[in-house]
Amino acid sequence: MMLGSVLNPVNSTIIAVTLIPIGDALGAPPSRTAWLVSALYLATALGQPVMGRLIDIFGPRRLFLVSTSLVGVAGVVGTLAPNLGVLIASRVLLGFGTCAGYPAAMALVRSEAERTGQDSPGGVLTALAVANQTIAVLGPLLGGLLIELGGWRTTFALNVPLAAVAVLLGLLRLPEKAGTGASPQHGRLAAQLDLPGMALFAAMLISLLLFLMNLHLRDWYLLVIAAAASAAFALRELRAPVPFINLRVLGGNTPLLATYGRALVAYVVSYAFLYGFSQWTEEGFGLSPFHAGLVQIPMFLVAIGVSIVTGRRKGVRGKLVVGGLGQIAACAVMLTLTGDSPVWTLVLVALIFGLPQGLNSLALQNSVYFQADPERIASSAGLLRTFAYVGSMVASSTAAASFGQRAGTGGMHHLAWIMLGAGVLCLLLTVFDRTLGRPSPPRLTRTRSSGI
């Protein structure tokens, strides 16, 4: 489960150090190599809930094996890519191929709880969170090492052995039957999958994310497409016999909706720090890329430690409150930084940000586990990742708008004010959420509900 779930973050972080070498080798400017990042995010944001729905229906084993095999294929394509277009295509394949890992892990945890009658997933959920945070630390360092040893193509070739090991472990260890209860019942399989609903969801999400990736009034038509697709999607889902996302049930699940809203806002702050603060430490403060990366390592180390210490505690309100306060404190310190600030103040910001980084991700993950319909746990987990990736797109666009042509101190302060506002909103969404407390495990008996 952990190996499958880290395939996405390892590819998300390694690419950060390969963009310049790829651009130099293929003669592509940064405006074009940026699509190597966006392609993975687009494919993953769309594929997570779709793959989650398929896992809910067929169980995690088949979907995990097929999608993880696709990661290996994508690794071969990327390694042999003759031009940037093929390389971008390999990143799309990677995005879809890595979509099954996290939803499959959540589905397996739920199925084991049902099999044993013991719903105590704290240790496993903590292990998943720590594994992903560890990869966030090691990804750029691993990428730099691979580039030194064999060039940028080795960062794509790495997916081949990782996928092979994951598939082998899946064949040996994943149970043959570990569905969550939403198996096809009557009618054609296509009707059970709600293919029109998935297509409309894709149109809505892709047009929205394309707009967010490059905020500009000339792209207003993308918002129109997103709004039209959203309306059509809502009409389809309200009328579909077996909807892709049951909006009636989801609309009645206020705690889960609130969790998704908190996730979006929390990840806007988190990704804005990752994207914006790193750029400022290089251009505004004058650190080398290597030293700029070292500054952020304390954040991930603190996040890992916080996750390990608090992981087995089921309560989420306290984690989210402290995480929200941590975001606010870190943003306030960012507002005091200038190009003449001592280096230790940069490390201090990273250390403070480590607290919400560890608490928020773990609390949001646990919230979805306890709040979602057990029969839709995989698609619900996938939808959580989708909201996180939408937050990352908003953060990326916000950082670009704040900095303009250069990541100076003024732009960093502008970004910090936006982050501070988002942090306050995240805290308010937690404090005033009466449904949020120490979650009680849902019934372990299977239900016939078809909604998230």
C-alpha positions as CSV (number, residue, x, y, z in Angstrom):
1,M,0.0,0.0,0.0
2,M,2.8,2.4,0.9
3,L,4.8,1.7,-2.2
4,G,1.7,2.2,-4.4
5,S,0.7,5.4,-2.7
6,V,4.2,7.1,-3.1
7,L,4.4,6.5,-6.8
8,N,2.6,9.8,-7.4
9,P,4.5,12.0,-4.9
10,V,7.9,10.6,-6.0
11,N,7.1,11.7,-9.6
12,S,5.8,15.0,-8.5
13,T,8.9,15.9,-6.6
14,I,11.6,14.5,-8.8
15,I,10.5,16.6,-11.7
16,A,11.3,19.7,-9.8
17,V,15.1,19.2,-10.4
18,T,14.8,17.8,-13.9
19,L,13.0,20.7,-15.7
20,I,16.2,22.6,-16.5
21,P,18.2,19.6,-17.7
22,I,15.2,18.5,-19.9
23,G,14.8,22.0,-21.3
24,D,18.5,22.2,-22.2
25,A,18.6,18.7,-23.7
26,L,15.4,19.1,-25.8
27,G,15.7,22.8,-26.6
28,A,12.5,23.7,-24.7
29,P,11.9,27.0,-22.8
30,P,10.5,26.9,-19.2
31,S,7.0,27.9,-20.5
32,R,6.9,24.5,-22.3
33,T,8.7,22.3,-19.8
34,A,6.1,23.5,-17.2
35,W,3.6,21.2,-18.9
36,L,5.6,18.3,-17.5
37,V,4.3,19.4,-14.1
38,S,0.8,20.4,-15.2
39,A,0.2,17.2,-17.2
40,L,0.7,15.0,-14.1
41,Y,-1.5,17.2,-12.0
42,L,-4.3,17.3,-14.6
43,A,-4.3,13.5,-15.1
44,T,-4.1,12.8,-11.4
45,A,-6.8,15.3,-10.4
46,L,-9.1,13.8,-12.9
47,G,-8.1,10.1,-12.4
48,Q,-8.2,9.9,-8.6
49,P,-12.0,9.9,-8.2
50,V,-12.5,7.9,-11.4
51,M,-10.1,5.2,-10.3
52,G,-11.5,5.3,-6.8
53,R,-15.0,4.6,-8.2
54,L,-13.7,1.7,-10.2
55,I,-11.9,0.3,-7.1
56,D,-15.2,0.7,-5.2
57,I,-16.9,-1.5,-7.8
58,F,-14.2,-4.1,-8.7
59,G,-12.0,-4.0,-5.6
60,P,-8.4,-2.8,-5.3
61,R,-6.5,-5.7,-6.6
62,R,-7.3,-5.6,-10.3
63,L,-7.2,-1.8,-10.6
64,F,-4.0,-1.6,-8.6
65,L,-2.2,-4.1,-10.8
66,V,-3.4,-2.6,-14.1
67,S,-2.7,1.0,-13.2
68,T,0.7,0.3,-11.6
69,S,1.7,-1.6,-14.7
70,L,0.9,1.6,-16.6
71,V,3.5,3.3,-14.5
72,G,6.1,1.0,-15.8
73,V,5.0,1.6,-19.4
74,A,5.2,5.3,-18.8
75,G,8.7,4.9,-17.4
76,V,9.8,3.2,-20.6
77,V,8.1,5.8,-22.8
78,G,9.7,8.7,-20.8
79,T,13.2,7.1,-20.9
80,L,13.1,6.7,-24.6
81,A,11.2,9.9,-25.5
82,P,12.6,11.6,-28.5
83,N,11.0,15.0,-27.9
84,L,9.0,17.0,-25.4
85,G,5.6,16.0,-26.7
86,V,6.3,12.3,-26.1
87,L,7.7,13.2,-22.7
88,I,4.5,15.1,-21.7
89,A,2.5,12.1,-22.9
90,S,4.5,9.9,-20.6
91,R,3.7,12.2,-17.7
92,V,0.0,11.9,-18.5
93,L,0.4,8.1,-18.4
94,L,2.2,8.4,-15.1
95,G,-0.6,10.6,-13.7
96,F,-3.3,8.0,-14.6
97,G,-1.1,5.1,-13.6
98,T,-0.4,6.4,-10.1
99,C,-4.1,7.2,-9.4
100,A,-4.9,3.8,-7.9
101,G,-2.3,3.6,-5.1
102,Y,-3.9,5.9,-2.5
103,P,-7.6,5.0,-3.1
104,A,-6.7,1.3,-3.2
105,A,-4.9,1.7,0.2
106,M,-8.0,3.4,1.7
107,A,-10.2,0.6,0.3
108,L,-8.0,-2.1,1.7
109,V,-8.0,-0.5,5.2
110,R,-11.8,-0.4,5.1
111,S,-12.2,-4.0,3.8
112,E,-9.8,-5.3,6.5
113,A,-11.8,-3.4,9.1
114,E,-15.0,-5.1,7.8
115,R,-13.3,-8.5,7.7
116,T,-11.9,-8.4,11.2
117,G,-14.6,-6.3,12.8
118,Q,-11.9,-4.0,14.3
119,D,-11.9,-0.5,13.0
120,S,-8.5,0.8,14.3
121,P,-6.6,2.1,11.2
122,G,-4.6,4.8,13.0
123,G,-1.3,3.0,12.6
124,V,-1.8,2.3,8.9
125,L,-3.1,5.7,8.1
126,T,-0.2,7.3,9.8
127,A,2.2,5.0,7.9
128,L,0.7,6.2,4.6
129,A,1.0,9.9,5.6
130,V,4.6,9.4,6.8
131,A,5.6,7.5,3.6
132,N,4.3,10.3,1.4
133,Q,6.0,13.0,3.5
134,T,9.3,11.1,3.4
135,I,9.2,10.9,-0.3
136,A,8.6,14.7,-0.4
137,V,11.9,15.0,1.4
138,L,13.9,12.5,-0.6
139,G,12.4,13.1,-4.1
140,P,14.4,16.1,-5.1
141,L,17.6,14.7,-3.6
142,L,17.0,11.4,-5.3
143,G,16.4,13.1,-8.6
144,G,19.6,15.1,-8.3
145,L,21.6,12.0,-7.6
146,L,20.0,10.1,-10.5
147,I,20.8,13.0,-12.9
148,E,24.4,13.0,-11.7
149,L,24.7,9.3,-12.3
150,G,22.9,8.9,-15.6
151,G,21.2,12.1,-16.8
152,W,17.6,13.2,-16.6
153,R,16.2,10.1,-18.4
154,T,17.1,8.0,-15.3
155,T,14.4,9.8,-13.3
156,F,11.9,8.3,-15.7
157,A,13.6,4.9,-15.8
158,L,13.2,4.7,-12.0
159,N,9.5,4.0,-12.5
160,V,10.2,0.7,-14.2
161,P,11.7,-1.1,-11.2
162,L,9.3,0.6,-8.8
163,A,6.3,-0.5,-10.8
164,A,7.7,-4.0,-11.2
165,V,8.2,-4.4,-7.4
166,A,4.7,-2.9,-6.7
167,V,3.1,-5.3,-9.2
168,L,5.0,-8.3,-7.8
169,L,4.0,-7.4,-4.2
170,G,0.4,-6.8,-5.4
171,L,0.2,-10.2,-7.0
172,L,1.6,-11.9,-3.9
173,R,-0.1,-9.9,-1.1
174,L,-3.3,-8.2,-2.3
175,P,-6.4,-10.3,-1.5
176,E,-8.4,-11.6,-4.4
177,K,-11.6,-10.1,-3.1
178,A,-11.4,-6.9,-1.1
179,G,-14.2,-4.8,-2.5
180,T,-16.1,-2.3,-0.4
181,G,-19.5,-3.5,-1.3
182,A,-20.5,-1.4,-4.3
183,S,-20.2,-4.3,-6.8
184,P,-22.3,-4.1,-10.1
185,Q,-25.8,-5.3,-9.5
186,H,-28.3,-4.9,-12.4
187,G,-27.9,-3.5,-15.8
188,R,-25.0,-3.0,-18.1
189,L,-21.6,-2.3,-16.7
190,A,-21.5,1.0,-18.5
191,A,-24.6,2.1,-16.6
192,Q,-22.9,1.1,-13.3
193,L,-19.9,3.1,-14.2
194,D,-21.9,6.2,-15.3
195,L,-19.6,7.0,-18.2
196,P,-21.5,10.2,-19.2
197,G,-21.1,11.5,-15.7
198,M,-17.4,10.7,-15.7
199,A,-17.0,12.5,-19.1
200,L,-18.9,15.6,-17.8
201,F,-16.8,15.6,-14.7
202,A,-13.6,15.5,-16.8
203,A,-14.8,18.4,-19.0
204,M,-15.6,20.5,-15.9
205,L,-12.3,19.7,-14.1
206,I,-10.0,20.1,-17.1
207,S,-11.4,23.4,-18.2
208,L,-11.3,24.7,-14.6
209,L,-7.7,23.6,-14.0
210,L,-6.5,24.9,-17.4
211,F,-7.9,28.3,-16.3
212,L,-6.3,28.1,-12.9
213,M,-2.9,27.2,-14.3
214,N,-2.7,30.6,-16.2
215,L,-5.1,33.1,-14.8
216,H,-5.9,35.7,-17.5
217,L,-9.1,37.4,-18.7
218,R,-8.4,36.2,-22.3
219,D,-9.2,32.7,-21.1
220,W,-12.7,33.5,-19.8
221,Y,-14.2,31.0,-22.1
222,L,-12.7,28.2,-20.0
223,L,-14.8,29.3,-17.1
224,V,-17.9,29.3,-19.3
225,I,-17.1,25.7,-20.3
226,A,-16.5,24.7,-16.7
227,A,-19.8,26.3,-15.6
228,A,-21.7,24.6,-18.5
229,A,-20.1,21.3,-17.8
230,S,-20.8,21.7,-14.1
231,A,-24.5,22.3,-14.7
232,A,-24.8,19.4,-17.1
233,F,-22.9,17.2,-14.6
234,A,-25.3,18.1,-11.8
235,L,-28.3,17.3,-14.0
236,R,-26.8,14.0,-15.1
237,E,-25.9,12.9,-11.6
238,L,-29.3,13.8,-10.1
239,R,-31.0,11.6,-12.8
240,A,-28.6,8.7,-13.2
241,P,-29.7,5.4,-11.7
242,V,-26.2,4.8,-10.4
243,P,-24.4,8.1,-10.4
244,F,-20.6,8.5,-10.5
245,I,-20.9,11.0,-7.6
246,N,-24.2,10.8,-5.9
247,L,-24.9,14.5,-5.3
248,R,-28.0,13.9,-3.3
249,V,-26.1,11.8,-0.7
250,L,-23.0,14.0,-0.9
251,G,-25.1,17.1,-0.4
252,G,-26.5,15.5,2.8
253,N,-23.1,14.6,4.1
254,T,-22.2,18.0,5.5
255,P,-19.1,16.8,7.5
256,L,-17.5,15.4,4.3
257,L,-18.3,18.5,2.3
258,A,-16.7,20.6,5.0
259,T,-13.6,18.4,4.9
260,Y,-13.2,18.8,1.2
261,G,-13.6,22.6,1.6
262,R,-10.9,22.7,4.3
263,A,-8.7,20.5,2.2
264,L,-8.8,23.0,-0.7
265,V,-8.0,26.0,1.5
266,A,-5.3,24.2,3.5
267,Y,-3.5,23.0,0.4
268,V,-3.6,26.5,-1.2
269,V,-1.5,27.6,1.8
270,S,0.7,24.5,1.7
271,Y,1.5,24.6,-2.0
272,A,1.8,28.4,-2.1
273,F,4.6,28.0,0.4
274,L,6.3,25.1,-1.5
275,Y,6.1,27.0,-4.8
276,G,6.4,30.7,-3.8
277,F,8.7,30.6,-0.8
278,S,11.2,28.4,-2.7
279,Q,11.3,30.8,-5.6
280,W,11.8,33.8,-3.3
281,T,14.7,32.1,-1.4
282,E,16.5,31.7,-4.7
283,E,15.8,35.0,-6.5
284,G,14.8,37.3,-3.6
285,F,17.2,36.0,-1.0
286,G,20.0,34.7,-3.2
287,L,20.3,31.0,-2.2
288,S,21.4,28.4,-4.7
289,P,18.7,25.8,-5.7
290,F,20.5,23.2,-3.6
291,H,20.5,25.4,-0.5
292,A,16.9,26.5,-1.1
293,G,16.0,22.8,-1.0
294,L,17.9,22.3,2.2
295,V,15.9,25.2,3.8
296,Q,12.7,23.2,3.3
297,I,13.9,19.9,4.7
298,P,13.2,20.9,8.3
299,M,9.6,21.4,7.4
300,F,9.2,17.8,6.2
301,L,11.2,16.4,9.1
302,V,8.9,18.2,11.6
303,A,5.9,17.0,9.6
304,I,7.0,13.4,9.8
305,G,7.7,13.7,13.5
306,V,4.3,15.3,14.2
307,S,2.5,12.6,12.2
308,I,4.2,9.8,14.1
309,V,3.5,11.3,17.5
310,T,-0.2,12.2,16.8
311,G,-1.1,9.6,14.2
312,R,-2.9,7.1,16.5
313,R,-5.1,9.7,18.0
314,K,-8.5,9.6,16.4
315,G,-9.5,13.2,17.2
316,V,-9.2,15.6,14.3
317,R,-10.5,18.9,15.6
318,G,-7.5,19.6,17.8
319,K,-5.1,18.7,14.9
320,L,-6.9,21.0,12.5
321,V,-7.0,23.9,15.0
322,V,-3.3,23.6,15.8
323,G,-2.6,23.2,12.1
324,G,-4.5,26.3,11.3
325,L,-2.8,28.3,13.9
326,G,0.6,27.0,12.7
327,Q,-0.2,28.3,9.1
328,I,-1.2,31.7,10.4
329,A,2.0,32.0,12.5
330,A,4.2,30.9,9.7
331,C,2.6,33.4,7.3
332,A,3.0,36.2,9.9
333,V,6.7,35.4,10.1
334,M,7.0,35.4,6.3
335,L,5.7,39.0,6.3
336,T,8.8,40.1,8.4
337,L,11.4,38.6,6.0
338,T,13.5,40.6,3.7
339,G,16.5,40.0,1.5
340,D,18.7,40.9,4.5
341,S,17.1,38.6,7.0
342,P,19.4,36.0,8.7
343,V,19.2,32.5,7.3
344,W,17.9,31.1,10.6
345,T,14.7,33.0,10.1
346,L,14.1,31.1,6.8
347,V,14.6,27.9,8.7
348,L,12.3,29.1,11.4
349,V,9.5,29.6,8.9
350,A,10.1,26.1,7.5
351,L,10.0,24.6,11.0
352,I,6.7,26.3,11.8
353,F,5.2,25.2,8.6
354,G,6.1,21.6,9.4
355,L,3.5,21.6,12.2
356,P,0.4,22.2,9.9
357,Q,2.1,20.1,7.2
358,G,2.0,17.0,9.4
359,L,-1.3,17.7,11.3
360,N,-3.5,18.9,8.4
361,S,-2.8,16.1,5.9
362,L,-3.3,13.4,8.6
363,A,-6.5,15.0,10.0
364,L,-8.0,15.4,6.6
365,Q,-7.2,11.8,5.6
366,N,-8.7,10.5,8.9
367,S,-11.8,12.7,8.4
368,V,-12.5,11.2,5.0
369,Y,-12.0,7.7,6.3
370,F,-14.6,8.1,9.1
371,Q,-17.0,10.4,7.3
372,A,-17.4,8.7,3.9
373,D,-19.8,6.0,3.0
374,P,-17.8,2.7,3.5
375,E,-19.0,1.6,0.1
376,R,-17.5,4.7,-1.5
377,I,-14.3,5.0,0.5
378,A,-12.0,4.8,-2.5
379,S,-13.7,7.3,-4.6
380,S,-14.1,9.6,-1.6
381,A,-10.4,9.4,-0.9
382,G,-9.7,10.1,-4.6
383,L,-11.9,13.1,-4.4
384,L,-9.9,14.4,-1.5
385,R,-6.8,14.3,-3.6
386,T,-8.7,16.1,-6.4
387,F,-9.5,19.0,-4.1
388,A,-5.8,19.0,-3.0
389,Y,-4.7,19.3,-6.6
390,V,-7.2,22.1,-7.3
391,G,-5.6,23.8,-4.3
392,S,-2.2,23.3,-5.8
393,M,-3.3,24.9,-9.1
394,V,-4.7,27.9,-7.2
395,A,-1.5,28.2,-5.3
396,S,0.7,28.0,-8.4
397,S,-1.4,30.7,-10.2
398,T,-1.4,32.9,-7.0
399,A,2.4,32.7,-6.8
400,A,2.8,33.6,-10.4
401,A,0.5,36.6,-10.1
402,S,2.2,37.8,-7.0
403,F,5.7,37.6,-8.4
404,G,5.3,38.6,-12.0
405,Q,8.7,38.6,-13.8
406,R,10.8,38.2,-10.7
407,A,10.3,36.5,-7.3
408,G,11.2,39.6,-5.2
409,T,10.5,40.4,-1.6
410,G,7.4,42.6,-2.4
411,G,5.8,39.7,-4.3
412,M,6.6,37.3,-1.5
413,H,4.9,39.6,1.0
414,H,1.9,39.9,-1.3
415,L,1.7,36.1,-1.5
416,A,2.1,35.8,2.3
417,W,-1.0,38.1,2.8
418,I,-3.0,35.8,0.6
419,M,-1.8,32.8,2.4
420,L,-2.6,34.4,5.7
421,G,-6.2,35.0,4.6
422,A,-6.5,31.4,3.4
423,G,-5.1,30.2,6.8
424,V,-7.6,32.3,8.7
425,L,-10.4,30.9,6.6
426,C,-9.2,27.3,7.2
427,L,-9.2,27.9,10.9
428,L,-12.7,29.5,10.9
429,L,-14.0,26.5,8.9
430,T,-12.7,24.3,11.6
431,V,-13.7,26.3,14.7
432,F,-17.3,26.8,13.6
433,D,-17.9,23.3,12.2
434,R,-20.2,21.8,14.8
435,T,-20.1,18.4,13.0
436,L,-16.4,18.1,13.6
437,G,-15.2,16.4,16.7
438,R,-13.7,13.1,17.6
439,P,-15.1,11.0,14.7
440,S,-17.0,7.8,15.5
441,P,-16.2,4.9,13.2
442,P,-19.0,4.2,10.7
443,R,-20.9,0.9,10.8
444,L,-18.8,-1.9,9.5
445,T,-21.8,-3.6,8.0
446,R,-22.3,-3.2,4.3
447,T,-25.1,-0.8,3.1
448,R,-26.8,-0.4,-0.2
449,S,-26.2,3.4,-0.4
450,S,-24.6,4.4,-3.7
451,G,-23.4,7.9,-2.7
452,I,-20.1,9.2,-1.5
